[in-house]
């Protein structure tokens, strides 16, 4: 699969699933998850399909996979954690909506997480990545009033 097509599709999938605006992402949220106690999103366009599945809130592992004609061609796993001294309500109602806005600000040539830096009010998002779409590792962080509130490690690659 060519790089340009893959990256454009990943960008479109991300804009239409977890990071997308509420109405858009709800259209692509699966009514039934593949695994118990998971949240799943599925996006399809032509022969390409994207599936994202994660579980948890404070510790939240997940995986995204892109398929071409039902064959996996790219995947990214992520494992994050929230620092619970803020409380669950803060994460669900304040931090995660900020994270989703940050994730919508990625560049189309690197649509894996958010931009290298994004700020809004008391929040700051950072993402550092090594590698490219063929194989990469990275870490994103969300700071609230200068204090680390959330971090997530990612690893992704083409599937051959």
C-alpha positions as CSV (number, residue, x, y, z in Angstrom):
1,X,0.0,0.0,0.0
2,X,1.4,3.4,-0.9
3,X,2.3,5.8,1.9
4,X,0.2,8.7,0.7
5,X,-3.0,6.7,0.5
6,X,-2.4,5.1,3.9
7,X,-1.7,8.4,5.7
8,X,-4.7,10.1,4.1
9,X,-6.9,7.3,5.2
10,X,-5.5,7.2,8.8
11,X,-6.1,11.0,9.0
12,X,-9.7,10.6,7.8
13,X,-10.3,7.7,10.2
14,X,-9.0,9.7,13.2
15,X,-11.2,12.7,12.3
16,X,-14.2,10.4,12.2
17,X,-13.7,8.3,15.3
18,X,-12.4,8.9,18.9
19,X,-10.9,12.4,18.2
20,X,-13.7,13.5,16.0
21,X,-16.5,15.9,17.0
22,X,-19.2,14.1,19.1
23,X,-21.8,13.7,16.4
24,X,-19.3,12.4,13.9
25,X,-17.6,9.9,16.2
26,X,-20.9,8.5,17.5
27,X,-21.7,7.5,13.9
28,X,-18.6,5.3,13.9
29,X,-18.7,4.0,17.4
30,X,-19.5,0.2,17.4
31,X,-22.7,-0.8,19.2
32,X,-21.0,-3.9,20.3
33,X,-17.3,-4.2,21.1
34,X,-15.2,-7.0,19.8
35,X,-13.9,-7.7,23.4
36,X,-15.8,-7.4,26.6
37,X,-15.6,-4.0,28.4
38,X,-13.9,-2.3,25.4
39,X,-14.9,0.7,23.4
40,X,-14.6,0.2,19.7
41,X,-14.7,2.5,16.6
42,X,-14.9,1.4,13.0
43,X,-14.5,3.5,9.9
44,X,-14.7,2.2,6.3
45,X,-14.0,3.8,3.0
46,X,-13.8,1.7,-0.2
47,X,-11.4,-1.2,0.4
48,X,-9.9,0.4,3.5
49,X,-11.1,-0.2,7.0
50,X,-9.9,1.2,10.4
51,X,-10.7,-0.3,13.8
52,X,-9.8,1.2,17.2
53,X,-10.5,-0.7,20.4
54,X,-9.5,0.3,24.0
55,X,-10.5,-0.4,27.6
56,X,-10.2,1.5,30.8
57,X,-10.0,5.1,31.9
58,X,-7.1,5.6,34.4
59,X,-5.0,2.9,32.6
60,X,-6.3,2.6,29.1
61,X,-4.6,0.2,26.6
62,X,-5.8,0.0,23.1
63,X,-4.9,-0.8,19.4
64,X,-5.7,0.7,16.0
65,X,-5.5,-1.4,12.9
66,X,-5.9,-0.4,9.2
67,X,-7.1,-3.2,6.8
68,X,-6.9,-3.2,3.0
69,X,-9.4,-5.8,1.6
70,X,-9.7,-7.3,5.0
71,X,-5.9,-7.8,5.4
72,X,-4.1,-5.8,8.1
73,X,-1.6,-3.3,6.6
74,X,-0.8,-0.9,9.6
75,X,-1.2,-1.0,13.3
76,X,-0.6,1.1,16.4
77,X,-0.8,0.1,20.0
78,X,-1.1,2.6,22.9
79,X,-1.0,2.4,26.6
80,X,-1.8,5.4,28.7
81,X,-2.4,6.5,32.2
82,X,-4.2,9.3,34.0
83,X,-2.9,10.6,37.3
84,X,-6.0,10.0,39.4
85,X,-5.4,12.8,42.0
86,X,-7.7,14.9,39.7
87,X,-10.6,12.5,39.8
88,X,-12.6,10.6,37.2
89,X,-15.1,13.5,36.6
90,X,-12.2,15.8,35.7
91,X,-10.8,13.4,33.1
92,X,-14.2,12.6,31.5
93,X,-15.5,16.1,31.4
94,X,-12.4,18.3,31.1
95,X,-9.1,16.5,30.2
96,X,-10.3,14.0,27.6
97,X,-12.3,16.6,25.6
98,X,-9.1,18.7,25.5
99,X,-7.1,15.6,24.5
100,X,-9.6,15.0,21.6
101,X,-9.2,18.6,20.4
102,X,-5.4,18.2,20.5
103,X,-5.7,15.0,18.6
104,X,-7.7,16.7,15.8
105,X,-4.8,19.1,15.3
106,X,-2.4,16.5,13.8
107,X,-0.6,17.1,10.5
108,X,-1.8,15.0,7.6
109,X,1.8,13.7,7.0
110,X,2.0,12.4,10.6
111,X,-1.6,11.6,11.6
112,X,-0.8,9.1,14.4
113,X,-1.5,11.3,17.5
114,X,-1.7,15.1,17.9
115,X,0.8,17.8,16.9
116,X,4.2,18.2,18.6
117,X,2.6,20.9,20.8
118,X,-0.9,22.2,21.4
119,X,-2.1,24.6,24.1
120,X,-5.5,25.8,25.3
121,X,-6.2,27.6,28.5
122,X,-4.6,25.7,31.4
123,X,-3.8,22.7,29.3
124,X,-0.7,21.8,27.2
125,X,-0.4,18.7,25.0
126,X,2.9,17.4,23.7
127,X,3.8,14.5,21.4
128,X,7.3,13.3,20.6
129,X,7.8,10.6,18.1
130,X,10.8,8.7,16.7
131,X,10.6,7.0,13.3
132,X,7.9,7.2,10.6
133,X,4.8,5.3,9.5
134,X,6.8,2.2,8.7
135,X,7.9,1.9,12.4
136,X,7.7,4.4,15.2
137,X,7.5,4.9,18.9
138,X,6.3,8.0,20.7
139,X,4.9,9.5,23.8
140,X,2.1,12.1,24.3
141,X,1.6,14.0,27.5
142,X,-1.1,16.4,28.8
143,X,-0.2,18.9,31.4
144,X,-2.8,20.8,33.5
145,X,-1.5,24.1,35.0
146,X,2.1,22.8,34.4
147,X,1.6,19.5,36.1
148,X,1.6,16.1,34.3
149,X,-2.0,14.8,34.2
150,X,-1.9,12.2,31.5
151,X,0.7,10.3,29.4
152,X,0.5,7.7,26.7
153,X,3.1,5.6,25.0
154,X,2.5,4.5,21.4
155,X,4.2,2.1,19.0
156,X,3.2,1.5,15.4
157,X,4.3,0.1,12.1
158,X,3.3,-1.3,8.8
159,X,2.1,-4.9,8.8
160,X,3.8,-7.3,6.4
